[in-house]
Amino acid sequence: MGGFVRHRIRDLALVAAALLALTARPALADDALTFTLAKNLPPLMNTLNLVAEGAGLYREERLRVTTRFTDQSIQTLGSCTSGQSDICPEPIEPLLEHYDDGVRLKMFLTSTDSFHVVIAVPADSPVKTLADLKGKSIGVHVSTGASGVFPTQSALAAVGVKPGETTMVTVGMNQQAMDALASGKVAALGLPTYELVPFIAAGAKLRLLRNPTLGRVANIGYAAAPSVIAAKPDALGRFSRAIVKASLLIRYNPTAAARAFLTAKGEPFTEADVGRIAADFTAWQDDLPASDPANPRIGEVKPREIRRYIRLLVDAGVMKRSIPVSEVVTGQFVAVANDFDRGAFEAWAKAMR
């Protein structure tokens, strides 16, 4: 009996030692990712990244995401193409437009659920439809290239308004563009939705006219070089899941998402600031990836839709040649991005302050 007890005590001691060794091991190190964007982009372009950071969603996914800024978008593209940066938020157009210049990036997750450029007119404008813009001037960021006038011209072409039947005017971004509209310099603005959202939330009365052909084509999101995708697939999958959760948090609890956004920015803020950003988020919800929270593939870049868009760009002469959609799009991380308990996350999000 004494021998049995001694052996039993020895076995228990071995188990205890093994458990102690396990608990003494350091926690798995967080994976590092670099998120780079041009500093002249509107603040909402960085929204989901900041919400994910401020709400602790990156930490939950064992990620350390460092945000860096470049002076211009072309520098951002170069940084990501070279592998110096891991992730760049970009519209699909620069990836296509600069492909023959050596840019090799693939969009792996969307940051919207719709075509990101709309045409805005004052709510009291006589312009009620896209066709009413014939003979009018329209403000755009720049007047050339796939990223410039084509997103606006394609909407007009869909209703029979030809490029020469409107005047495209360079009006800059944000307040400068809105001033051009308010002063009557232009009759409409062809701008990304995320640039108009703060003005709409602040009370600007605008009518938004969407592209009838491309309205639900999500053409802006997160891109990475093939070399980064090959080297860091697990980290990029977890990044994608954090972004999907951030989009859902905005949907379920815009106030908590606004507080997370402002916390991540690292500047002092007030509850009035929280309310202002929450209003922005509420106005923007239907254009974010989680516009339909029940969608099992939130954030998916749809190759068929992007292929159709490429064909339109080529047919319009904006692109010299077609590029295989597999060169600029991948769905590698969509399943991982949506692999979590939706019900549990919804309950957590709604209870979050």
VEXLOSE-572895 format. One record per residue (C-alpha): residue in three letters; x, y, z. Coordinates in steps of 0.2 Angstrom, whole numbers, padded with zeros to 4 digits. Layout:
N
REC resn     X     Y     Z
REC  ALA     X     Y     Z
...
# end
This chain:
353
REC resn     X     Y     Z
REC  MET  0000  0000  0000
REC  GLY  0014  0012  0005
REC  GLY  0022  0009 -0012
REC  PHE  0006  0013 -0021
REC  VAL  0005  0029 -0012
REC  ARG  0023  0034 -0016
REC  HIS  0020  0030 -0034
REC  ARG  0004  0040 -0034
REC  ILE  0012  0055 -0026
REC  ARG  0026  0054 -0038
REC  ASP  0014  0054 -0053
REC  LEU  0004  0069 -0046
REC  ALA  0020  0078 -0044
REC  LEU  0025  0075 -0062
REC  VAL  0008  0081 -0068
REC  ALA  0010  0097 -0057
REC  ALA  0027  0100 -0063
REC  ALA  0021  0099 -0081
REC  LEU  0007  0111 -0078
REC  LEU  0019  0123 -0070
REC  ALA  0030  0122 -0085
REC  LEU  0016  0125 -0097
REC  THR  0010  0141 -0087
REC  ALA  0028  0147 -0086
REC  ARG  0030  0147 -0105
REC  PRO  0029  0165 -0112
REC  ALA  0012  0169 -0121
REC  LEU  0013  0168 -0140
REC  ALA  0020  0184 -0147
REC  ASP  0009  0195 -0157
REC  ASP  0012  0196 -0176
REC  ALA  0017  0213 -0182
REC  LEU  0009  0221 -0197
REC  THR  0012  0238 -0205
REC  PHE -0003  0247 -0211
REC  THR  0001  0262 -0223
REC  LEU -0009  0275 -0231
REC  ALA -0007  0292 -0239
REC  LYS -0009  0306 -0226
REC  ASN -0020  0317 -0237
REC  LEU -0034  0304 -0237
REC  PRO -0050  0309 -0228
REC  PRO -0050  0303 -0210
REC  LEU -0064  0290 -0213
REC  MET -0052  0281 -0225
REC  ASN -0043  0275 -0209
REC  THR -0059  0271 -0199
REC  LEU -0060  0252 -0198
REC  ASN -0042  0251 -0194
REC  LEU -0043  0263 -0180
REC  VAL -0060  0255 -0173
REC  ALA -0051  0238 -0173
REC  GLU -0036  0246 -0163
REC  GLY -0046  0256 -0151
REC  ALA -0059  0242 -0147
REC  GLY -0045  0229 -0144
REC  LEU -0049  0218 -0159
REC  TYR -0031  0217 -0165
REC  ARG -0026  0213 -0147
REC  GLU -0039  0199 -0147
REC  GLU -0032  0192 -0164
REC  ARG -0014  0193 -0157
REC  LEU -0009  0207 -0169
REC  ARG  0002  0223 -0167
REC  VAL -0003  0234 -0181
REC  THR  0008  0249 -0184
REC  THR  0000  0263 -0194
REC  ARG  0012  0273 -0205
REC  PHE  0008  0288 -0217
REC  THR  0016  0293 -0234
REC  ASP  0014  0310 -0242
REC  GLN  0006  0303 -0258
REC  SER -0004  0288 -0263
REC  ILE  0009  0283 -0276
REC  GLN  0022  0281 -0262
REC  THR  0010  0270 -0252
REC  LEU  0008  0259 -0268
REC  GLY  0027  0258 -0269
REC  SER  0029  0254 -0251
REC  CYS  0017  0240 -0252
REC  THR  0023  0233 -0268
REC  SER  0041  0232 -0262
REC  GLY  0035  0223 -0246
REC  GLN  0041  0238 -0235
REC  SER  0023  0239 -0229
REC  ASP  0011  0225 -0227
REC  ILE -0006  0232 -0230
REC  CYS -0012  0247 -0240
REC  PRO -0030  0253 -0240
REC  GLU -0034  0257 -0259
REC  PRO -0047  0259 -0272
REC  ILE -0045  0245 -0285
REC  GLU -0042  0259 -0299
REC  PRO -0024  0263 -0294
REC  LEU -0020  0244 -0293
REC  LEU -0026  0243 -0311
REC  GLU -0019  0260 -0317
REC  HIS -0002  0257 -0311
REC  TYR  0000  0238 -0315
REC  ASP  0010  0241 -0330
REC  ASP  0021  0253 -0320
REC  GLY  0026  0238 -0309
REC  VAL  0013  0239 -0295
REC  ARG  0008  0222 -0290
REC  LEU -0005  0222 -0276
REC  LYS -0020  0211 -0273
REC  MET -0035  0217 -0264
REC  PHE -0040  0204 -0251
REC  LEU -0054  0212 -0241
REC  THR -0066  0227 -0245
REC  SER -0069  0242 -0234
REC  THR -0086  0246 -0241
REC  ASP -0101  0236 -0248
REC  SER -0104  0247 -0263
REC  PHE -0095  0257 -0277
REC  HIS -0086  0270 -0267
REC  VAL -0089  0285 -0279
REC  VAL -0107  0293 -0279
REC  ILE -0113  0310 -0287
REC  ALA -0119  0322 -0275
REC  VAL -0131  0337 -0278
REC  PRO -0139  0349 -0266
REC  ALA -0156  0342 -0260
REC  ASP -0165  0357 -0267
REC  SER -0156  0356 -0284
REC  PRO -0167  0354 -0300
REC  VAL -0155  0339 -0304
REC  LYS -0166  0324 -0299
REC  THR -0158  0310 -0309
REC  LEU -0141  0307 -0317
REC  ALA -0148  0311 -0334
REC  ASP -0152  0329 -0328
REC  LEU -0133  0332 -0327
REC  LYS -0131  0334 -0346
REC  GLY -0124  0351 -0349
REC  LYS -0119  0353 -0331
REC  SER -0102  0355 -0322
REC  ILE -0096  0341 -0310
REC  GLY -0083  0343 -0297
REC  VAL -0070  0329 -0296
REC  HIS -0053  0326 -0287
REC  VAL -0043  0326 -0303
REC  SER -0048  0326 -0321
REC  THR -0039  0312 -0328
REC  GLY -0036  0293 -0326
REC  ALA -0046  0278 -0319
REC  SER -0045  0286 -0302
REC  GLY -0051  0303 -0308
REC  VAL -0066  0306 -0319
REC  PHE -0070  0288 -0325
REC  PRO -0080  0282 -0309
REC  THR -0091  0298 -0312
REC  GLN -0092  0297 -0331
REC  SER -0097  0278 -0330
REC  ALA -0112  0283 -0320
REC  LEU -0117  0296 -0333
REC  ALA -0113  0284 -0348
REC  ALA -0125  0272 -0340
REC  VAL -0140  0284 -0343
REC  GLY -0134  0290 -0360
REC  VAL -0124  0306 -0355
REC  LYS -0108  0306 -0365
REC  PRO -0091  0312 -0358
REC  GLY -0091  0328 -0369
REC  GLU -0109  0333 -0363
REC  THR -0103  0337 -0345
REC  THR -0088  0348 -0339
REC  MET -0077  0340 -0326
REC  VAL -0069  0352 -0314
REC  THR -0055  0349 -0302
REC  VAL -0061  0354 -0285
REC  GLY -0049  0346 -0273
REC  MET -0056  0336 -0257
REC  ASN -0066  0338 -0242
REC  GLN -0071  0356 -0237
REC  GLN -0064  0363 -0253
REC  ALA -0075  0352 -0263
REC  MET -0090  0356 -0253
REC  ASP -0087  0375 -0255
REC  ALA -0086  0373 -0274
REC  LEU -0104  0365 -0273
REC  ALA -0111  0377 -0261
REC  SER -0104  0392 -0271
REC  GLY -0112  0386 -0287
REC  LYS -0095  0383 -0296
REC  VAL -0101  0366 -0299
REC  ALA -0118  0358 -0300
REC  ALA -0113  0341 -0293
REC  LEU -0098  0332 -0285
REC  GLY -0092  0315 -0290
REC  LEU -0083  0310 -0274
REC  PRO -0081  0294 -0263
REC  THR -0095  0292 -0251
REC  TYR -0083  0292 -0236
REC  GLU -0078  0310 -0240
REC  LEU -0096  0316 -0240
REC  VAL -0102  0307 -0224
REC  PRO -0095  0320 -0211
REC  PHE -0104  0334 -0220
REC  ILE -0121  0324 -0222
REC  ALA -0119  0319 -0203
REC  ALA -0116  0338 -0199
REC  GLY -0133  0343 -0208
REC  ALA -0128  0345 -0226
REC  LYS -0143  0341 -0237
REC  LEU -0137  0331 -0251
REC  ARG -0145  0320 -0264
REC  LEU -0134  0305 -0268
REC  LEU -0135  0298 -0286
REC  ARG -0127  0281 -0287
REC  ASN -0120  0272 -0302
REC  PRO -0134  0261 -0309
REC  THR -0122  0248 -0316
REC  LEU -0109  0248 -0303
REC  GLY -0118  0254 -0287
REC  ARG -0115  0238 -0277
REC  VAL -0098  0234 -0284
REC  ALA -0086  0235 -0269
REC  ASN -0071  0243 -0276
REC  ILE -0061  0249 -0262
REC  GLY -0052  0239 -0248
REC  TYR -0036  0232 -0241
REC  ALA -0022  0227 -0253
REC  ALA -0005  0218 -0250
REC  ALA  0009  0212 -0261
REC  PRO  0009  0193 -0266
REC  SER  0025  0191 -0257
REC  VAL  0017  0197 -0241
REC  ILE  0002  0186 -0244
REC  ALA  0013  0171 -0246
REC  ALA  0024  0176 -0230
REC  LYS  0010  0181 -0218
REC  PRO -0006  0172 -0223
REC  ASP -0011  0168 -0205
REC  ALA -0008  0186 -0199
REC  LEU -0018  0193 -0214
REC  GLY -0032  0182 -0210
REC  ARG -0033  0188 -0192
REC  PHE -0032  0206 -0198
REC  SER -0046  0203 -0209
REC  ARG -0057  0195 -0195
REC  ALA -0053  0211 -0184
REC  ILE -0059  0222 -0198
REC  VAL -0075  0213 -0201
REC  LYS -0078  0214 -0182
REC  ALA -0074  0232 -0183
REC  SER -0087  0235 -0196
REC  LEU -0100  0225 -0186
REC  LEU -0096  0235 -0171
REC  ILE -0100  0251 -0180
REC  ARG -0117  0243 -0186
REC  TYR -0122  0236 -0168
REC  ASN -0115  0251 -0157
REC  PRO -0109  0266 -0167
REC  THR -0106  0276 -0150
REC  ALA -0094  0263 -0144
REC  ALA -0086  0262 -0161
REC  ALA -0084  0281 -0161
REC  ARG -0076  0280 -0144
REC  ALA -0064  0266 -0150
REC  PHE -0060  0276 -0165
REC  LEU -0055  0292 -0155
REC  THR -0045  0282 -0142
REC  ALA -0035  0274 -0156
REC  LYS -0031  0291 -0163
REC  GLY -0022  0296 -0147
REC  GLU -0028  0313 -0145
REC  PRO -0039  0321 -0131
REC  PHE -0058  0320 -0135
REC  THR -0075  0324 -0127
REC  GLU -0091  0316 -0127
REC  ALA -0097  0329 -0140
REC  ASP -0083  0322 -0151
REC  VAL -0090  0304 -0148
REC  GLY -0107  0310 -0153
REC  ARG -0101  0318 -0169
REC  ILE -0091  0303 -0175
REC  ALA -0105  0291 -0170
REC  ALA -0117  0302 -0181
REC  ASP -0104  0300 -0195
REC  PHE -0104  0281 -0193
REC  THR -0123  0280 -0192
REC  ALA -0124  0289 -0209
REC  TRP -0111  0278 -0216
REC  GLN -0117  0261 -0210
REC  ASP -0126  0255 -0226
REC  ASP -0109  0258 -0236
REC  LEU -0098  0248 -0224
REC  PRO -0094  0229 -0227
REC  ALA -0107  0224 -0213
REC  SER -0121  0233 -0221
REC  ASP -0130  0216 -0220
REC  PRO -0124  0209 -0203
REC  ALA -0131  0192 -0208
REC  ASN -0119  0191 -0223
REC  PRO -0108  0175 -0220
REC  ARG -0095  0183 -0232
REC  ILE -0093  0201 -0226
REC  GLY -0078  0210 -0234
REC  GLU -0078  0198 -0250
REC  VAL -0070  0206 -0265
REC  LYS -0081  0198 -0279
REC  PRO -0070  0193 -0294
REC  ARG -0084  0193 -0306
REC  GLU -0089  0211 -0302
REC  ILE -0071  0217 -0303
REC  ARG -0069  0208 -0319
REC  ARG -0084  0217 -0326
REC  TYR -0077  0234 -0320
REC  ILE -0060  0230 -0329
REC  ARG -0070  0227 -0345
REC  LEU -0079  0244 -0343
REC  LEU -0062  0253 -0340
REC  VAL -0054  0244 -0356
REC  ASP -0069  0248 -0367
REC  ALA -0069  0266 -0362
REC  GLY -0050  0267 -0366
REC  VAL -0046  0271 -0348
REC  MET -0035  0256 -0347
REC  LYS -0025  0251 -0362
REC  ARG -0027  0232 -0359
REC  SER -0036  0220 -0349
REC  ILE -0028  0212 -0333
REC  PRO -0033  0195 -0326
REC  VAL -0044  0199 -0311
REC  SER -0033  0186 -0301
REC  GLU -0019  0198 -0303
REC  VAL -0027  0211 -0292
REC  VAL -0040  0202 -0281
REC  THR -0039  0187 -0270
REC  GLY -0053  0179 -0259
REC  GLN -0040  0169 -0248
REC  PHE -0045  0177 -0232
REC  VAL -0064  0179 -0233
REC  ALA -0068  0163 -0224
REC  VAL -0056  0166 -0210
REC  ALA -0062  0184 -0208
REC  ASN -0080  0178 -0205
REC  ASP -0075  0163 -0194
REC  PHE -0081  0168 -0177
REC  ASP -0097  0167 -0166
REC  ARG -0108  0181 -0173
REC  GLY -0121  0179 -0159
REC  ALA -0107  0181 -0145
REC  PHE -0099  0196 -0154
REC  GLU -0116  0205 -0156
REC  ALA -0119  0203 -0138
REC  TRP -0102  0209 -0133
REC  ALA -0103  0224 -0146
REC  LYS -0120  0230 -0139
REC  ALA -0115  0229 -0121
REC  MET -0099  0239 -0125
REC  ARG -0098  0257 -0118
# end
